[in-house]
Amino acid sequence: MKKTVLFLCLFLFSVVFFQNHVFAKEQKIYVLPPEKIASYINATKGQRRALVFYASWCPACRKKIPDLMDMERAKAGSIIAVSEDKNRSNFARYIKKFDDVPFKIIISNPDGGSTLLNAVRKFGVKPWNSYPTIVLIDENNRAVKQGYLPSKEIANFLFQ
């Protein structure tokens, strides 16, 4: 009887522990058409932000994402990260590696009726051909700098 009770207690403890640690990694992923991404950017006018275009398969992106997460934790709403992954299941596996992703996880839906570039061009975003591409957007929703920017430069802009 004692062994059964002990076993049940250990089993329940392990289930609760397992759930809290595994399911804590579950993140809501927003698959948005380009127009909705532009609307989201427009809605955050009045603060400095970094718009980040990245892909989970990109080694430079994988290196940059933890720094961007730290910036978002320090100043909520400062990072708008948009994945351009075509394979959503690979992206979901990638993002689950993080315990806590502080920003909304947005995937650009290419079936949105227009390209992502056309949707964000109104903010002064120029075409990009590499990942990650970071666009620094000022309080007036204007792109002030774009490219593969060092984390320190991004932080200096956001926390100015």
N, C-alpha and C positions, 0 to 999 in steps of 0.2 A: 504494500500500500504506500509506504514512504517513497519507494522508488517511482511509483506511478505519479504521485503528487510532484515529486522533484522533477520528473521528466516533463510533466505538463507545464510546470513553472518555467523551466528552461526553454521549452518549446514556445510558450507565449512570449517570453522575453525576447527570444531570437526573432520571432515574427515581427514584433513591434520594432525592434532594433533594425531589422532588415528593411521594413517598410519606410521608416524614417530616413534611412540613409540612401536607399535606392530611389525612392519616389521623390526625395528632395531634389533629385537631378532632373525631374520632369519639368520641362519649360514649355510654355505656350508659344507656338510658332505662328506668326501672322503671315499668310501668303496674300500679298496685296498687289493689285494692279498698279502700274506706275502713277496713275492719276491720284490714287489714294495716298501713295507715299509723298507726293508733292503737297497734297492737302495737309498731311501730318506735319510736314516741314513748315508750311504756311501757318499752321495753328500754334507753332512754338515761337513765333516772331516775338522779339523783345529780349531775347537772350542769345548769347554766343553759343554756337554749337559746332560740332565736327560731324559732317556727313561722311560716312565711311562706306565705300563700296569694296566688298571682299568676297572671297570664296573659300570654302572649307578645305579644298584641295591645294590651296596656295601656301607654300612654305613661309613666305614673307608675312602673309596674313596671320598664320598660326603664331608667328613670333610676336606680332603687333597686338593681337586681340587681348592678351592679359593686361597690357599697359592701358588699353582703352577701357577695359573693365574697371581698373583702378581709378581712372579719371571719372568715370560715371559714378562710382561709389562716393567719390569725394564731392561731386557736384551733379546731382540727379538732373537728368534731362539734357545733359551736355553732349551726349553721343547718340547719333542716329545711325545705326549700323544696318546696312542693307546687303544681304547675301545675294549673289547672283548665281548660286548653285543651281544646276539643272537637275541633278539627282537629289531629290528631297530626302530619300532614306539615308544616303551617305551623309548629308548635312545633319540630319537628326542624330545619327550615331556620333558625329563630331561634337555637336553641342552638348550632348549628354555627358561628355567627359568633364564638364565644369559643374561644380557644386551649385554655384549661384551666378547666373548671368544677370547683371543689374539693369541692362537695357532691354527694351523690347526686341525680340528676335523677329526680324522682318526678312522675308524672302520675296524678291521681286517676281511677280507672276508675269511671264512674257506674253500671256494671252490677254493682257489688259487693254488692248486696243491701240496702244501707242508704245513707243520704246521708252525706256526709263530716261534716257538722255533728253528726249523731247519734253518729258514731263518736268524735269528739274532744270532745264535750260533757262526758265524764267528767273531763276535765282542767280544766274551768271555761271552756272556749271558748264564747263567745256568738255568736249569728248575726252574719254580716257581709254587707254589701251593696255593698262596693267593693273594688277591688284597687289596690295590694297591701294586704292586711290582715296585720299582724304581731302575733303573740301571744307575749309574753314568758312563758316557762315556767320556774319555779324548780326547785330540786333535788328537791323533793317532787312534781313533775309537776302543779303547780297553776299555772294562768294568773294572772299578777299584773297584767298590763296588756295591752290589746288596742286596735288601731286603726292608723291611718297614722302611724307613729312616725318621728321624725327619726333619721337614722343615728347621730348622737352619743348619743342616748338608748339606742338598742339596744346600741351598743358599751359604754356605761357599765354597763348591766345585765350584759352577757355577761362583761366583764372585771373585775367587782367582786371 
